[in-house]
Amino acid sequence: MKAKFLFLTLFFVTFFCVFSNAQIISGIKVVSGKTDTVYRATHYVVGAVSPGSEVLINGTVVKQYKTGSFGIELKLVEGVNPIEIRVKNNKEDLLEKFSVYYKLQQPKPVISDTNSYHGMVVTTLPGAYLNYGAGEDRLGGAKINFISEGVNLAVIDSVNNLYKVRLSDSRYSYLPKEYAVKAPAGTKPPFSLTGSWSVSNSGKSDKVRISLDQRLPYTMTFELEPSRIVVDIHGAQCNSNWITQYLDLKSVEYVDFSQTESDVMRIVIKIKGNRCWGYSASYSGNALVIDVKHAPDPTLKGMTIGLDAGHGGSASGAVSPSGYKEKDLNLSMVYILKEELEKRGAKVVLSRKDDSDMNMTERKRIFKEAGIDMLISIHCNASGNPLVSGGTSTYYRHIEYRDLAKTILERLVKMDGGIKNFGLVGNFNFSLNSPTEYPSALVETLFMSSLPDEEKITDPQFRKAMMTEVAKGVEDYLKIVKKENKRLNR
């Protein structure tokens, strides 16, 4: 009796568990995917059949879950796509067929526009950038930032070789004409509601992706204390109701936004720690993607350093009283610095390797394609009293990279024999300092026009000593970064 009672108890418990954890499904139940016409090549078929069955879709075995559900992702071709679902189990052999028609593009409704735009609109070309004003000097006008190609901008005025363009209702800037083409007549200035966001780790950087209907102009700045990237998207109104932020971010602590004007949306990207190792903005389709580079290990070993020898070829640069050319001394010092950095474990990428002509666009392309972690450009200075030492100086464009220029200068002015401090110069509009993708510094070693400086800089041993101090200055910068990282990780 006890054995019979135990058997019945186990039977009902087993029956109850099976009955309560599995749906009774008869036939093939197609939940989604049985659609007449679709406009995307990626298509999902989801359904359910009796648990324990073998499910094949177009001859491919599909995983079936314990619930009886199954699903597959199909890649459709243009036109009719036959779909066959076959189900086999110990009771039945079922077959269901249907087809899905894939159209390449969903037809859009034609909307009559009675308010056509009659002003001039231009479209940005690769390499385009925005200037604050129409001013000029030997380094060009004061830049705001580079801007992606394919952005439409309404033209307010024309000033010499610049277009005065409207960014938003209350803001304007200047765009070099060589980086723009006229848009077709009737093209409207861009405007967009913002969509959803995502912030994800792409492996080498964190990416902030903001959905837009059109490519809009944007301006970028970096702020310290707290360290954050601020991007103003012009011609945008907020319709963003969620931001997906993943937990494996390495560079971005958080993101936020505000509608600062009726047609300007401000994006705030808080950086982890105090150091930024590079950032940029570009469009992927109509989505604005702000790329924030992951910090490399703060040691020269394994780091990729870009070195630039100023001038070259037909551009001799400054010429000393006795006939030494700046381009030759710059190249000599770059090779010395290359050797010093490589001894410390760095990989070095040169912009020019010989006495060749090379424009700034080509130099920037070389460094960008190499994915450098830092850039040092070597030059010599000129001007002033020829009987007095001009001294040495370092330059930076972006405030977030000031410390790199500072640590190099501190090393140089402490060299044996004494070198005059000509200054730490910020917001310098040198083309190679303009990119935000990596820390950079320009080193103006000594003055070619100064007789005392000429005597030093033309001495090979002095050039070697000077470049050794530049390498030490880079190491000092990395030590500061490492110390800050330790403090933040306590």
C-alpha positions in Angstrom: 0.0 0.0 0.0 2.8 2.4 0.9 4.5 1.7 -2.5 1.3 2.2 -4.4 0.6 5.5 -2.5 4.2 6.7 -3.3 3.8 5.8 -6.9 0.5 7.7 -7.2 1.9 10.7 -5.4 4.9 10.9 -7.8 2.6 10.5 -10.8 0.4 13.4 -9.8 3.3 15.6 -8.9 5.0 14.9 -12.2 1.7 15.4 -14.1 1.1 18.7 -12.3 4.7 20.0 -13.0 4.5 19.1 -16.7 1.0 20.6 -17.0 1.8 23.8 -15.2 5.1 24.5 -17.0 4.1 23.7 -20.6 1.3 25.1 -22.8 -0.7 22.6 -24.8 -0.1 23.7 -28.4 -1.7 22.1 -31.4 -0.5 22.7 -34.9 1.9 25.5 -35.9 1.3 28.9 -34.3 3.1 31.7 -36.2 3.2 34.6 -33.8 5.1 37.1 -36.0 6.8 37.2 -39.4 3.8 36.1 -41.5 3.7 39.4 -43.2 2.7 40.2 -46.8 5.1 43.1 -47.5 8.1 44.4 -45.6 10.7 47.1 -46.2 13.7 45.7 -44.2 16.0 43.0 -45.3 16.3 41.6 -41.8 13.1 39.6 -41.0 12.2 37.6 -37.9 9.8 34.6 -37.8 8.6 33.6 -34.3 6.2 30.9 -33.4 5.3 28.0 -31.1 4.6 24.3 -31.5 4.3 21.4 -29.2 7.4 21.2 -26.9 10.0 18.6 -27.8 9.4 18.9 -31.6 12.0 19.3 -34.3 11.5 22.6 -36.1 13.0 23.4 -39.5 12.6 26.7 -41.4 13.6 26.7 -45.0 15.6 23.5 -44.2 17.5 24.9 -41.3 17.0 23.4 -37.8 15.8 26.1 -35.4 16.3 26.0 -31.7 13.1 25.3 -29.8 12.7 26.5 -26.2 11.2 24.5 -23.4 8.0 26.6 -23.7 7.6 25.3 -27.3 8.5 28.7 -28.8 11.0 29.0 -31.7 12.4 31.9 -33.8 14.8 32.7 -36.6 16.4 35.7 -38.3 16.2 35.6 -42.1 17.9 37.8 -44.6 15.4 38.6 -47.4 16.1 39.4 -51.0 14.2 41.9 -53.1 10.9 40.4 -54.2 9.1 37.3 -53.1 10.8 35.2 -50.3 9.2 31.8 -49.8 9.2 30.6 -46.1 8.5 26.9 -45.2 8.1 25.8 -41.6 8.3 22.0 -41.0 7.6 20.5 -37.6 8.3 16.9 -36.7 7.5 15.0 -33.4 6.4 11.5 -32.4 2.8 12.3 -33.2 2.7 14.4 -36.3 4.6 15.9 -39.3 3.4 19.4 -39.9 4.1 21.9 -42.8 3.2 25.5 -43.2 4.2 27.7 -46.2 3.9 31.4 -46.8 5.9 34.1 -48.5 7.1 37.6 -47.7 7.5 40.3 -50.2 10.5 42.6 -49.6 10.5 46.1 -51.1 13.8 48.0 -51.0 12.3 51.3 -49.9 9.0 52.2 -48.2 7.1 54.7 -50.2 6.9 58.1 -48.5 3.8 60.3 -48.7 4.2 63.3 -51.0 3.7 66.4 -48.9 2.9 69.7 -50.8 5.3 72.4 -49.5 3.9 75.9 -50.1 6.7 77.5 -48.0 9.7 76.8 -50.2 13.0 78.4 -49.1 14.4 81.1 -51.5 17.7 81.8 -49.7 21.1 80.3 -50.5 22.1 77.1 -48.7 25.5 75.5 -48.9 26.6 71.9 -48.1 29.8 71.1 -46.2 32.6 69.1 -47.9 35.2 66.8 -46.2 37.6 68.8 -44.0 35.1 71.7 -43.4 35.4 73.8 -40.2 33.7 76.7 -38.6 35.3 80.0 -37.6 34.2 82.4 -34.9 34.6 85.4 -37.0 35.9 86.8 -40.4 39.3 87.7 -39.0 42.5 86.6 -40.7 46.1 86.2 -39.7 49.0 84.0 -40.9 47.4 81.0 -39.2 43.9 81.7 -40.6 40.8 82.7 -38.7 40.0 81.5 -35.2 38.4 78.0 -35.5 35.5 76.7 -33.5 35.7 73.1 -34.6 35.7 70.8 -37.6 32.3 69.8 -38.9 31.1 66.7 -40.9 30.5 66.7 -44.6 26.9 66.8 -45.8 25.6 69.5 -43.4 23.4 72.1 -45.0 23.8 75.7 -43.8 21.9 78.9 -44.7 24.1 81.6 -46.1 23.6 85.1 -44.5 26.5 86.9 -46.2 29.7 86.5 -48.1 33.0 87.9 -46.7 36.0 87.4 -49.0 36.7 83.7 -49.0 34.2 82.9 -46.2 30.5 82.3 -46.1 28.7 83.8 -43.1 26.3 81.0 -42.2 23.4 80.7 -39.8 23.7 78.0 -37.2 20.4 78.7 -35.4 18.0 81.7 -34.9 20.5 83.6 -32.7 23.9 82.2 -33.7 26.1 82.3 -36.8 29.7 81.5 -37.8 32.0 81.5 -40.8 32.7 78.7 -43.2 35.6 78.7 -45.8 34.1 78.7 -49.3 36.6 76.0 -50.4 34.9 73.5 -48.1 31.3 74.1 -49.3 29.2 73.6 -52.4 25.9 75.3 -53.2 22.8 73.1 -52.4 20.0 72.8 -55.0 17.7 75.8 -55.3 14.9 75.5 -52.8 16.9 73.5 -50.2 15.8 74.4 -46.7 18.1 75.0 -43.8 18.1 71.9 -41.7 15.8 71.3 -38.7 15.2 68.2 -36.7 13.5 66.8 -33.6 15.9 64.6 -31.6 15.3 60.9 -31.1 16.5 58.2 -28.8 20.1 58.0 -27.6 22.6 55.3 -26.9 26.0 55.3 -25.1 28.0 52.2 -25.8 31.6 50.8 -25.6 32.9 50.1 -29.1 36.2 48.6 -28.0 38.5 51.6 -28.4 36.1 54.3 -27.5 32.7 55.1 -26.0 30.2 56.2 -28.5 27.3 58.6 -27.9 24.8 58.2 -30.7 21.9 60.7 -31.1 19.1 60.1 -33.6 18.2 63.0 -35.9 16.1 63.5 -39.0 18.7 65.5 -40.8 22.4 66.4 -40.4 22.6 69.5 -38.3 25.5 71.9 -37.6 27.1 71.5 -34.2 29.8 73.2 -32.1 32.0 71.5 -29.5 33.9 72.7 -26.5 35.7 71.1 -23.6 35.3 72.3 -20.0 37.4 71.6 -17.0 36.4 71.0 -13.3 34.4 69.0 -14.0 35.9 67.6 -17.2 33.2 67.4 -19.8 32.5 67.7 -23.5 29.8 70.1 -24.4 28.2 69.8 -27.8 25.5 72.3 -29.0 23.3 70.9 -31.8 21.9 73.8 -33.8 18.5 73.6 -35.4 17.4 70.9 -33.0 14.4 70.6 -30.7 14.3 67.9 -28.0 12.1 64.9 -28.5 14.4 62.5 -26.7 12.6 60.5 -24.0 15.3 58.0 -23.1 19.0 57.5 -23.2 20.4 53.9 -23.1 23.7 53.9 -21.2 25.6 50.6 -20.9 27.5 49.6 -17.8 30.8 48.8 -19.5 31.7 52.4 -20.4 35.4 53.4 -19.9 35.6 57.0 -20.9 32.1 58.4 -20.3 30.7 58.7 -16.8 27.3 60.0 -17.8 25.5 62.1 -20.4 22.8 64.7 -20.1 21.1 67.4 -22.2 19.1 70.6 -22.1 17.2 72.8 -24.5 19.2 76.0 -24.1 17.4 77.9 -26.8 14.3 77.1 -28.9 16.4 75.6 -31.6 19.6 74.7 -29.8 20.0 71.4 -27.8 23.0 71.1 -25.6 24.7 67.7 -25.0 26.8 67.3 -21.9 29.2 64.3 -21.7 30.9 63.9 -18.3 34.4 62.3 -18.6 35.6 59.8 -16.1 38.5 61.4 -14.3 40.2 64.6 -15.3 41.9 63.6 -18.5 40.5 63.3 -22.0 42.5 61.3 -24.6 40.6 62.4 -27.6 37.1 62.9 -28.9 35.4 63.8 -32.2 31.9 64.2 -33.7 30.7 62.9 -37.1 27.6 61.7 -38.8 26.6 58.1 -39.4 23.7 58.5 -41.7 21.7 61.2 -39.9 22.8 60.1 -36.5 25.3 62.3 -34.7 28.0 60.1 -33.2 30.4 61.6 -30.6 33.4 59.3 -30.1 35.2 59.5 -26.8 38.5 57.7 -26.9 39.5 55.2 -24.2 42.6 56.3 -22.3 45.7 54.2 -23.1 47.9 52.8 -20.4 49.8 55.9 -19.1 53.3 54.7 -20.1 55.3 55.2 -23.3 55.6 51.4 -23.7 53.1 50.4 -26.3 51.9 54.0 -27.0 51.7 55.3 -30.5 53.2 58.8 -30.8 53.0 61.0 -33.9 56.0 63.2 -34.6 55.9 66.1 -37.1 58.9 67.9 -38.6 57.7 71.3 -39.5 58.0 72.6 -43.1 59.9 70.6 -45.7 60.5 70.6 -49.5 59.8 74.0 -51.0 58.8 75.3 -47.5 62.1 76.0 -45.9 60.7 77.8 -42.8 63.0 80.2 -41.1 66.6 80.6 -42.3 69.4 81.5 -39.9 71.9 84.3 -40.5 74.6 81.7 -41.6 72.1 79.9 -43.9 70.8 77.0 -41.8 67.2 76.1 -42.8 64.6 75.4 -40.3 63.1 72.4 -42.2 66.5 70.6 -42.0 66.9 71.2 -38.2 63.3 70.1 -37.6 63.8 66.8 -39.4 67.0 66.2 -37.6 65.4 66.8 -34.2 62.4 64.6 -35.0 64.6 61.6 -35.8 66.5 62.2 -32.5 63.2 62.4 -30.6 61.9 59.3 -32.5 65.0 57.3 -31.2 64.4 58.6 -27.6 60.8 57.6 -27.6 61.4 54.2 -29.1 64.0 53.5 -26.5 61.2 54.0 -24.0 59.0 51.5 -25.8 56.8 53.8 -27.9 55.8 53.2 -31.5 56.5 56.4 -33.6 54.7 57.6 -36.7 56.3 60.4 -38.7 54.4 62.8 -40.9 57.4 63.4 -43.2 60.5 61.2 -43.3 62.6 63.3 -45.7 62.8 66.7 -47.3 59.5 66.6 -49.1 56.6 68.9 -49.5 53.6 68.0 -47.4 50.5 70.0 -46.7 48.7 70.0 -43.3 45.8 68.0 -44.6 48.1 65.2 -45.6 49.9 65.3 -42.3 46.7 65.1 -40.4 45.5 62.2 -42.6 48.7 60.2 -41.8 48.2 60.6 -38.0 44.5 59.9 -38.1 44.9 56.7 -40.1 47.7 55.6 -37.7 45.4 56.0 -34.7 48.1 57.9 -32.7 47.7 58.5 -29.0 49.6 61.8 -28.9 51.2 64.3 -31.3 54.4 66.4 -30.9 55.3 68.9 -33.7 58.9 70.3 -33.8 59.7 73.7 -35.2 62.1 76.6 -34.8 61.0 80.2 -34.2 62.1 83.5 -35.7 61.8 87.3 -35.1 63.0 89.8 -32.5 66.4 91.1 -31.6 69.1 89.1 -33.3 71.6 89.7 -30.5 69.4 88.3 -27.8 68.2 84.8 -27.2 64.6 84.4 -28.1 64.2 81.2 -26.0 61.9 78.2 -26.2 58.1 77.9 -26.1 55.4 75.3 -26.3 51.9 75.7 -27.7 48.5 74.0 -27.3 45.1 74.7 -28.9 42.6 72.9 -26.6 42.6 73.5 -22.8 42.4 69.8 -22.1 45.9 69.3 -23.5 47.6 72.2 -21.8 49.5 70.0 -19.3 51.3 68.2 -22.1 52.7 71.4 -23.4 53.5 72.6 -19.9 55.5 69.5 -18.8 57.6 69.7 -22.0 58.3 73.4 -21.5 59.3 72.9 -17.8 61.9 70.3 -18.9 63.4 72.5 -21.6 63.9 75.7 -19.5 65.8 73.6 -16.9 68.4 72.4 -19.4 72.1 72.9 -18.6 73.4 76.2 -19.9 70.0 77.9 -19.4 67.3 78.5 -22.0 65.1 81.5 -21.9 61.4 80.8 -21.3 59.5 82.4 -24.2 56.2 81.1 -22.8 53.4 78.5 -22.7 51.0 79.7 -25.4 47.3 78.6 -25.3 44.5 78.6 -27.9 47.2 78.6 -30.6 45.6 78.2 -34.0 48.2 75.9 -35.5 46.6 73.4 -37.9 48.1 70.3 -36.3 46.9 71.4 -32.8 43.3 71.7 -34.1 42.2 68.0 -34.0 40.6 67.0 -30.8 41.2 63.3 -31.4 44.5 63.1 -29.4 46.6 65.3 -27.0 49.0 67.5 -29.0 51.7 70.1 -28.4 53.9 72.3 -30.7 57.5 72.8 -29.6 59.2 76.0 -30.9 62.7 75.0 -29.9 64.9 78.1 -30.4 65.0 81.2 -32.6 66.7 80.8 -36.0 67.0 84.6 -36.2 68.9 84.9 -32.8 72.7 84.6 -33.0 73.0 83.0 -29.6 70.1 80.6 -30.3 71.5 79.8 -33.7 74.8 78.7 -32.2 73.0 76.3 -29.9 70.4 74.8 -32.2 73.0 74.1 -35.0 75.0 72.0 -32.6 74.1 68.3 -33.0 74.8 67.5 -29.3 72.6 70.4 -28.2 69.7 69.2 -30.4 70.1 65.7 -28.9 70.0 67.1 -25.4 67.0 69.2 -26.2 65.0 66.2 -27.7 65.9 64.1 -24.7 64.3 66.7 -22.5 61.2 66.7 -24.7 60.9 62.9 -24.2 61.2 63.4 -20.5 58.5 66.0 -20.6 56.2 63.5 -22.2 57.0 61.0 -19.5 56.3 63.7 -16.8 52.8 64.2 -18.4 52.1 60.5 -18.3 53.2 60.4 -14.6 50.7 63.1 -13.8 48.0 61.0 -15.5 49.0 57.8 -13.7 49.0 59.6 -10.3 45.5 60.9 -11.0 44.3 57.5 -12.1 45.5 55.9 -8.8 43.7 58.6 -6.8 40.5 58.0 -8.7 40.7 54.3 -8.4 41.1 54.2 -4.6 
